[in-house]
Amino acid sequence: MEKTYYEILGLETYASEKEIKQAYRQIARTLHPDKAIDEGDRKEKEQLFADVSEAYNALKDKVKRAEYDLKLKKLEEKGFIVKKKTDKKVDSTQRSATGTGISRSNERDLIAKKAYTKGMQILKEGDYNKAITFFEAAIENDNTEAIYFFRLAQAMMHAKKSFTRAVEYCNKAIIKEPYNNNYKLLLGEIYEMAGIKSNARKIYEDILKWEKTNEVARERLKLMGFSVDNESKSFFVKLFKKIRGG
């Protein structure tokens, strides 16, 4: 029988949202195409990551997760799934021992989310220096969210603050979510603003290596004066060439 989404991520069915995110990020890092030793290994990693992404996208969404849990319950009742003995919730003794820590953790997560939301509002208003303060507060209370580091780097870039710190925060976001090309695009833009075109070029070309249709990366390369291959030509151009025997 195929693995459940929880088994794919190496989790129990009562895993928290944070545990789901942490599991996904840890697995994603090991499956990055850059770690492939050859073309066969790369394709295998891509397929495995597709399964991991499918599991993560289902479990991170509360509605989708509830629907999936209901589906698993029905399969279990019909005998198609054997529930693992370790798959049980924390008992009352464990809850009393860890309850305070969990409560504090949830409280800090909530503070982080509020700080991030406020930071986004201010960022959209164009007050980048003030937005930086809120994104820093978000990270101080929860340093597991890649988006917090990404937005902090973005605000610092627009505010023309420390180039080194902007690169550092952007890289932290990339490490946490290595397949998010939006984070890589920002890093390329930061290098461009600093006048380090060689680094920017390397980042954009790396993006196109795995996502050949990324038009933003292609356009940035063209604007910097670098040639771009013709692999992203439209379907109609390719079809026309095929018809003409080109």
Secondary structure per residue as TSV (DSSP state, phi and psi in degrees):
chain	resnum	aa	ss	phi	psi
A	1	M	-	360.0	145.0
A	2	E	-	-65.7	152.4
A	3	K	-	-70.0	149.7
A	4	T	-	-77.8	167.2
A	5	Y	H	-59.4	-37.0
A	6	Y	H	-65.8	-41.0
A	7	E	H	-67.7	-36.2
A	8	I	H	-60.8	-38.6
A	9	L	T	-90.6	-1.2
A	10	G	T	69.8	37.6
A	11	L	-	-121.6	162.1
A	12	E	-	-89.0	162.6
A	13	T	T	-69.0	-14.9
A	14	Y	T	-99.9	15.0
A	15	A	-	-58.7	143.8
A	16	S	-	-78.7	167.7
A	17	E	H	-59.8	-40.8
A	18	K	H	-65.7	-40.2
A	19	E	H	-64.5	-36.1
A	20	I	H	-64.3	-45.4
A	21	K	H	-63.9	-43.0
A	22	Q	H	-65.0	-40.0
A	23	A	H	-64.4	-43.4
A	24	Y	H	-61.2	-46.4
A	25	R	H	-64.1	-40.3
A	26	Q	H	-64.8	-43.6
A	27	I	H	-68.6	-41.2
A	28	A	H	-58.4	-37.4
A	29	R	H	-64.7	-37.7
A	30	T	H	-76.3	-21.5
A	31	L	T	-99.4	8.0
A	32	H	-	-60.8	133.8
A	33	P	G	-54.6	-28.0
A	34	D	G	-61.0	-21.5
A	35	K	G	-89.2	-2.3
A	36	A	-	-69.2	141.1
A	37	I	S	-91.9	-20.2
A	38	D	S	-159.1	-179.4
A	39	E	H	-63.4	-38.8
A	40	G	H	-63.9	-42.0
A	41	D	H	-66.5	-36.5
A	42	R	H	-63.8	-45.2
A	43	K	H	-64.4	-37.3
A	44	E	H	-64.7	-42.7
A	45	K	H	-64.4	-39.2
A	46	E	H	-63.6	-39.5
A	47	Q	H	-68.4	-43.3
A	48	L	H	-62.3	-41.0
A	49	F	H	-67.9	-32.8
A	50	A	H	-61.8	-40.7
A	51	D	H	-66.5	-41.8
A	52	V	H	-64.3	-42.2
A	53	S	H	-63.7	-41.0
A	54	E	H	-61.7	-43.9
A	55	A	H	-64.6	-45.4
A	56	Y	H	-64.0	-44.5
A	57	N	H	-63.7	-28.9
A	58	A	H	-78.9	-40.0
A	59	L	H	-84.0	-23.3
A	60	K	S	-76.6	-20.4
A	61	D	S	-93.0	121.4
A	62	K	H	-59.0	-41.8
A	63	V	H	-67.7	-49.0
A	64	K	H	-62.9	-36.9
A	65	R	H	-66.9	-41.4
A	66	A	H	-62.2	-41.8
A	67	E	H	-64.8	-40.5
A	68	Y	H	-68.1	-41.2
A	69	D	H	-61.1	-38.8
A	70	L	H	-64.4	-40.4
A	71	K	H	-63.1	-43.7
A	72	L	H	-63.1	-39.1
A	73	K	H	-63.1	-42.1
A	74	K	H	-65.9	-39.9
A	75	L	H	-65.8	-36.1
A	76	E	H	-66.9	-42.2
A	77	E	H	-63.4	-31.2
A	78	K	T	-86.1	-2.9
A	79	G	T	86.4	9.6
A	80	F	S	-82.3	-17.7
A	81	I	S	-129.6	134.0
A	82	V	-	-103.2	117.5
A	83	K	-	-70.8	131.4
A	84	K	-	-69.0	144.8
A	85	K	T	-64.8	-29.6
A	86	T	T	-76.6	-10.5
A	87	D	-	-82.6	77.0
A	88	K	-	-141.7	154.4
A	89	K	-	-77.7	161.3
A	90	V	-	-64.6	132.8
A	91	D	-	-75.8	175.0
A	92	S	H	-62.8	-34.9
A	93	T	H	-64.7	-44.5
A	94	Q	H	-65.8	-38.5
A	95	R	H	-63.5	-41.3
A	96	S	H	-67.5	-30.6
A	97	A	H	-78.7	-31.4
A	98	T	H	-111.7	-3.7
A	99	G	H	-54.7	-43.4
A	100	T	H	-62.7	-43.9
A	101	G	H	-63.8	-41.8
A	102	I	H	-63.7	-42.0
A	103	S	H	-62.1	-44.2
A	104	R	H	-65.5	-39.3
A	105	S	H	-63.0	-44.8
A	106	N	H	-64.1	-36.3
A	107	E	H	-65.2	-42.1
A	108	R	H	-69.3	-36.5
A	109	D	H	-60.8	-41.2
A	110	L	H	-66.1	-41.6
A	111	I	H	-62.0	-42.3
A	112	A	H	-61.6	-44.3
A	113	K	H	-63.6	-40.2
A	114	K	H	-66.5	-41.0
A	115	A	H	-65.1	-40.4
A	116	Y	H	-65.1	-45.0
A	117	T	H	-60.1	-42.9
A	118	K	H	-66.5	-39.9
A	119	G	H	-62.3	-39.5
A	120	M	H	-64.8	-40.4
A	121	Q	H	-61.5	-44.3
A	122	I	H	-70.8	-36.0
A	123	L	H	-60.8	-42.9
A	124	K	H	-66.4	-27.3
A	125	E	H	-79.4	-11.8
A	126	G	T	92.4	6.6
A	127	D	-	-92.7	79.1
A	128	Y	H	-66.5	-37.9
A	129	N	H	-63.2	-39.9
A	130	K	H	-71.8	-36.4
A	131	A	H	-62.4	-37.2
A	132	I	H	-55.3	-43.3
A	133	T	H	-59.1	-42.2
A	134	F	H	-72.9	-38.2
A	135	F	H	-67.7	-35.8
A	136	E	H	-64.3	-37.9
A	137	A	H	-66.2	-37.8
A	138	A	H	-61.8	-46.1
A	139	I	H	-67.4	-36.5
A	140	E	H	-60.4	-33.8
A	141	N	H	-93.4	-20.8
A	142	D	-	-156.1	102.0
A	143	N	T	-97.5	21.6
A	144	T	T	-99.0	-12.6
A	145	E	-	-90.6	116.7
A	146	A	H	-61.5	-37.6
A	147	I	H	-62.1	-30.4
A	148	Y	H	-64.9	-43.8
A	149	F	H	-67.9	-38.6
A	150	F	H	-61.4	-48.4
A	151	R	H	-67.4	-34.8
A	152	L	H	-64.2	-44.4
A	153	A	H	-62.7	-39.5
A	154	Q	H	-63.9	-45.1
A	155	A	H	-64.4	-40.0
A	156	M	H	-66.9	-35.5
A	157	M	H	-64.6	-48.1
A	158	H	H	-67.3	-32.4
A	159	A	T	-80.8	-6.1
A	160	K	T	57.4	44.3
A	161	K	-	-86.3	-163.1
A	162	S	-	-51.9	118.7
A	163	F	H	-62.0	-43.5
A	164	T	H	-59.6	-44.3
A	165	R	H	-69.5	-37.1
A	166	A	H	-62.6	-43.0
A	167	V	H	-64.4	-42.3
A	168	E	H	-60.9	-47.3
A	169	Y	H	-68.0	-37.4
A	170	C	H	-66.5	-39.9
A	171	N	H	-65.1	-34.4
A	172	K	H	-65.5	-38.7
A	173	A	H	-64.5	-41.3
A	174	I	H	-66.0	-39.7
A	175	I	H	-62.2	-39.2
A	176	K	H	-73.7	-34.3
A	177	E	S	-135.0	77.3
A	178	P	T	-62.9	-16.8
A	179	Y	T	-97.4	4.2
A	180	N	-	-88.2	101.7
A	181	N	H	-71.5	-18.4
A	182	N	H	-63.2	-36.3
A	183	Y	H	-67.7	-40.5
A	184	K	H	-67.5	-37.3
A	185	L	H	-62.0	-40.5
A	186	L	H	-63.9	-41.9
A	187	L	H	-61.2	-40.4
A	188	G	H	-62.7	-41.0
A	189	E	H	-65.5	-37.9
A	190	I	H	-62.6	-43.6
A	191	Y	H	-64.9	-37.4
A	192	E	H	-60.6	-47.6
A	193	M	H	-62.1	-30.3
A	194	A	T	-83.9	-3.4
A	195	G	T	81.7	12.5
A	196	I	-	-98.7	76.0
A	197	K	H	-67.0	-30.1
A	198	S	H	-62.6	-41.7
A	199	N	H	-68.7	-40.7
A	200	A	H	-62.2	-43.8
A	201	R	H	-59.9	-44.8
A	202	K	H	-59.6	-40.8
A	203	I	H	-67.5	-46.8
A	204	Y	H	-63.7	-39.5
A	205	E	H	-68.5	-33.3
A	206	D	H	-66.3	-39.1
A	207	I	H	-61.7	-45.7
A	208	L	H	-69.0	-21.4
A	209	K	H	-62.7	-35.8
A	210	W	H	-109.1	-16.7
A	211	E	-	-137.5	83.2
A	212	K	T	-64.7	-19.2
A	213	T	T	-94.6	8.4
A	214	N	-	-72.0	98.9
A	215	E	H	-68.9	-29.1
A	216	V	H	-64.3	-47.2
A	217	A	H	-62.4	-41.3
A	218	R	H	-63.0	-43.3
A	219	E	H	-66.7	-38.6
A	220	R	H	-63.5	-40.2
A	221	L	H	-63.7	-42.3
A	222	K	H	-63.5	-42.6
A	223	L	H	-64.3	-28.4
A	224	M	T	-84.7	-4.6
A	225	G	T	91.2	14.4
A	226	F	-	-97.4	144.9
A	227	S	-	-74.9	149.1
A	228	V	-	-126.1	139.0
A	229	D	-	-65.7	173.6
A	230	N	S	-101.1	21.2
A	231	E	T	-72.0	-15.8
A	232	S	T	-100.0	17.7
A	233	K	-	-58.1	150.1
A	234	S	-	-63.5	159.3
A	235	F	H	-57.0	-39.5
A	236	F	H	-69.7	-35.0
A	237	V	H	-65.7	-44.9
A	238	K	H	-63.2	-41.8
A	239	L	H	-63.9	-41.2
A	240	F	H	-62.4	-42.1
A	241	K	H	-65.8	-37.5
A	242	K	H	-65.5	-41.5
A	243	I	H	-62.5	-37.6
A	244	R	T	-83.9	-3.3
A	245	G	T	82.2	18.7
A	246	G	-	-86.6	360.0
